[in-house]
C-alpha cells in the first residue's frame, strides 16, 4: 500500500494536469464561438451562390458543362483518377476527431488505383507519412487559421488539376457539425458537381426567380459561379472542421476533468484510509510501549521487594 506522501504527490500531479485540461477547455470554447461567428457572417453569400446554381440547374436540366456531371453513374468507374482533400487538425487531444477522418480517408484511398492526396493539418501529414502514402501537397497553417484566402488557394490548386485532366474527380473528407453537440465525418464530391444533388437540394435562401438572362453566355456564368461556390464550400468545410475539432477537444477535456475528479476522490479516500491506519498503528505502538514500561516497572518493584525480604 502506498504511503501518504506518495498519494499526496499523485493527487498534486492530477490537480496540475486538471489546470491544463481546464485551460484547454476554455481556449477551445472561445475559439469555437469565434469560428461559429465567422461562419455565420459568410454563410448568406455562399448560400445565395448555391441557390443561384441550383436554380440554373433546375431551369436547365439539360445543361452541359465541364464542372457538372449528369449523375447517371457513368463517372463511377474504379479506374478514374481521383483527388482527395483531407481536412484534419494540427494537434491531437481531440477525442476521435482525427481518427475518424483518417480512417475514412484510408478506406477511400484503398479503393482508388490512382489518386492525388491533399492534406490540411499536421496530424494528417504525419499519419500519411508514417503510412508511406504520398501527399501531393500539404496546406500549412490552414487547419488552425481557416480564411477565405486559404480556401481560394486550395480551390485554385484543385481547379488547376481538374482542368488539366490530371484528375477526373475531386473529393473532400472533413467533419461537419450537425448541431451544437453532434459532429459527423463526411465525404463529398467537389468536382464534377452532381446535377441530381442540386435538383433535390433545399437551399436556405428565400428567393424566387423564373426568367434568366445569361450574359455574355451560360458558359461564362457557370465558369464564374461554380469556382466561387467551390471556394465558399471549401471555406465552410474548413470552418466546420475547425469548429468540430474544438467541440471534440472540449468534450475530451471535460471527460478528462471528470476522470481526474473521480481519481482525486478515490485517492482522497485511500489517503484518509492510509492516514487512519498510520494513526491507529502509532496509537497501538504507544499503548504497547506504555504496557511494556508498566511491566518493566512492576518487575523492578518485585525485585526490590525480594531484595528487601532477603535483607531481613
N, C-alpha and C positions, 0 to 999 in steps of 0.2 A: 504494500500500500504506500502511495506517495506521501511524503511529509507535507506539512502546512506551507513551507517555503516553496516547494515545487508547485503546489496547487495555486498559490498566490501569483507565482511567476506566469503560469499558464493563463490565469484569469486576466492579468495585465496585458499579456500578448494578444488575447482575444479582444480586449477593450481597445487596444491600439489599432487592431485591424478594423474594428467597427467604426472608428473615426474615419478611416479611409473609405470604407464602403458607404458611409453616410454622406461623405463629401462627393463621391462619385454619383450617388443618387441625386443629390441636389444639383450638380452640374448638368447631368443628363436631363433633369426636369426643366431646367432653364433653357437648354439648347433645344429641347423638344418643343417648347412653347414658341420660341423664336422661329424655328423651322416651319411650324404649322402656320404661323402668321405670314411668312414669306410665300408659302404655297397658296394660301387663301387670296393673297394680293394678286397673284399672277394667273390664277385659275380662270377668271372670267374671259380673258383674252384668248386663251387656248381652247376653252370650251366653245367660244364663238367660231374659231377656226375649224374645230371639229364639227360643229353644227353646219358650217358652210360646206365642208367637204361631204358630209352626209347628205345634204340636200342636193348637191350636184350629182352624186351617185344615184340618189333616188329618182331624180328627174331624168337622168340619162343613164339608165341601167346598162345600155349597150356601149358605154364609153370605153375606149381602149387607150391605155397609157402605159408607159414603161414602169411606172411606180405602182400600178394597180393590177391585181390578179382577179380573175373571174370566180375564184373559189370552187372551180369544178373538180379539183383533185388532180389535175394534170401536173401540178407543181409538187406533188408528194413523192416523187421518185427518191429512192435512197441514195442515188449517186449524185445528187445535186450538191453543189458547193455551198456550204453554209458558213455564215459568220455568227459568232455568239458574243454578245456584250454581257458580261457577268459583273454584277454590282455587289461587292462585299464591303466590309468595314476595314479601317486601318488598324483597329485594335480588337482584342478579344474581350473576355469578361462580359459577354452579352448573351449568355444562355446559348440556345441552339440557333441563333440568328445566322451566323456564318456557316454553320454545319449544314443547315437546310438548303442554303443557296448552292453551296459547293457540291452537295450530294446530287441535286437536280442537274447541275451543270455537267457533272461527270457522267451521269446517265445519258444525257443528250449527246455528249461528245463520243461516247462509246458506240452510239448508233449511227454516227456520221463518218463516212470514209474520208472526206476531205473537208477540213474546217479551218477557219481563221478565228483565233480567240483574242478577244479584247477584254481587259480586266480593269475594273475600278476597285481600288482598295488593296492595301498592303497584305492583308490576310490571304486574299485570293492569289496574289502574285506569288507569295511564299508557298502556298499549297500546291499550285500547279508546277512551280519549280521543283518542289520535293517529289512530285509525281512524274517529273521529266516530261511534262506536256508543254509544248511550245506556246508561248504567249506572243501574239503578233505585236501588241502594244499595251503598255500599262500606263493608264492616265493617272499621273501622280497628283496627290493633294486634292483629288476631286471628292472622295468619299466624305471627308470632314469639312469640305467647303463647296457645296453644290451651288453653282452660279449659272446664269444664262450663258456667259462666255464659255464656260467649260462644256456646257451642253452643245453649244454651236461647234466647238472643236471636235467633239465626239461625232456629232451628226455629219460634219464635213468629211471626216475620215471614212465614215460608213458609206456616204453617198459616192465618194471617190471610188471605193472598191466596187460598189454595186454598178455604177455607170461604166466602169472599165471592163466589166464582165468577169472580174476575179471571183465574185461570189454571185450565187443565184438567189440566195435568201439571207436575210439578216434577222436574227432573233435576239431578244433581250431577256435575261433572267434576273429578277430583282424581288424585293419583298415589299408588298403593298400593305397599307393599313386599311383594314375593313371598317374599323371603328376605333374608339379610343383605347380599347383593350386588346383587340384581336388583330393579328397580322397573318399574312399568308404569302408563301413563296410562289411566284408566278413566272410563267414563260409566255411571252407574246411575240408575235411575228411583226417586226417593224416594216420590212420590205420583202416582197411587194405587199401592198395593202390589200387585204381581202375584202372584196365588194360585199360579201354576204354579212360581214360584221357590221358595216355601216348601214346596210339596208334594214337591219333589225335593231340597231342600237338606239337607246333612248338618250338623247343629248339634253343635258340640263340647261338649255337656253331657250327662253320663251320668245322665239322669233318665227314669223310666218312669211314666206316669200314664194310666190308661184312662178313669176316670169324672171328669166335670167338673160342677161346680155353679157357675153364673154368678149372682152376687148383686151388685147387685139385678137385673141383666139382662145379656145378652150385649152389648148396645149400649153400656152403661156401661163394661163391662170393656174392650171394644175402644177406647172413647174415652179410656181411661186408659193402656192398654198401648201402643197404637200411637204416641202422642206421645212417651212415654218412650223407646220403642225408637228413634224417629226422632232424638231428642236424642243418644242413645248412638251411633247410626250416624254422625251428623254430627261428633260429638266424635272418634270413631275415625278418620274421614276427615281431620279437621284434624290429628290427631297423626300419622297415617301420612304425610300430605303434608309435615308438618314434619320427620319422620324422613327421608323421601325427599329433601327439599331438602338437608339436611345430609349425607346419604350422597352425593348428587350433587356437593356442594361439596367433600367430602373427595376424591372421585375426581378432580375438576377440579384441586384444589390439588396432589394427588400428581402428576398429569400435568404441571402447571406446574413443579413441583420437578424432575421428571425431565428436562424440556426445558431448564430452567435449568442443570442439572448438565452436560447434553450441550453446551450453548453455552459454559459455562465451560471445559470440556475442550478444545473446538475453539479457543477464544480463547487458552488456555494454550499450545497447540501453535503457534498463529500468533504469540503473543508471543515464544516461545522462538526461532521461526524469524526473526522480525524482529530480535530482540536478537542472535542469532548473526550475522545479516547485517551488523548495525551494527558488531559487534566485528570481523568479518572486514574490513569496509571501513576501520575505524580502523587495523587492523594493516597493511593494504595501503597506506594513506596514510603510515604511519610508515616502512614499508620504502621506499616511493617517495621520501619526504623524505630518508631516510638515503642512498639511492643518489644523489640529486641533490647532497647535501652532499659525498659522496665524489668525484663527478665534478668538482664545483667545486674541491675541494681539489687534485685531480690536475691540473686546469687551471692553478691558481696555481703549483703546483710546476714545471710545464712552463715557465710564463712566467718564473719565477725562473731556471731553468736556461738559458733562452735569453738572458736578460739577463746572466748571468754569462759565458756564452760570448762574447757581443758585447763585453763589457768587457775580455776578454783580447785 
